[in-house]
Amino acid sequence: MNWHQFVYQGAVYDLSHLHPRSITYTQSAKDGKPERCYNVDVIFSLHCFTREPGVNEAPAANLLYSDDRETRVFDFRRYALSIRLPEIVARLMGCKCFHTGKSNFFTVEIIDDQGQKQNYEMYFTASRSSKKGVINLFIQSAYIRDPDYRSNRPKVNHWAKIGFGIILYNTLNNLPIKPPK
């Protein structure tokens, strides 16, 4: 899905950085295993730049953004951080990924505009594409962890690290990716 720009009070927020793209990831040879290349189609959800309305919040109509499934509130902070998502996605092979117990998740530590470290979490799923030898990577959501989102975060002691290469290999070969116990 190609996202249309968002216009608010005369300012235009371009979303072309979140248009679908194809990436080839290369997993280096290691421990006698050959180098592997994975062709991946990446799709970004509107949750990467929007949010649910808060409890008892009645957002103005000009702050709403819709796709064919839902309407949410445009979130300027999420939007600003979403500009970094293509770079983060491109570097996934070197990132630590974690299971949520339902889908996969990982935390990226970034420096915000004030020079402070923040936990920017990007949630994604991987599935086999109908195109032979291709994996779909669906970026479900991405945001800074704050008090509004604490309750849905998996407990730290339940995080189980998994390499992104393993996620791609198992997905492509229809092998299970076991969540933590």
Secondary structure, DSSP 4 states (H G I P E B T S, - for coil): -PPPPEEETTEEE--GGGS-EEEEEEEPPBTTBPPEEEEEEEEE-GGGTEEPPPTT----GGGEEE-SS-EEEE-HHHHHHHTTHHHHHHTGGGSEEEE-SSSEEEEEEEE-TTS-EEEEEEEEEEEE-SSTTEEEEEEEEEEE--GGGGGGSPPGGG--EEEHHHHHHHHHTT---PPP-
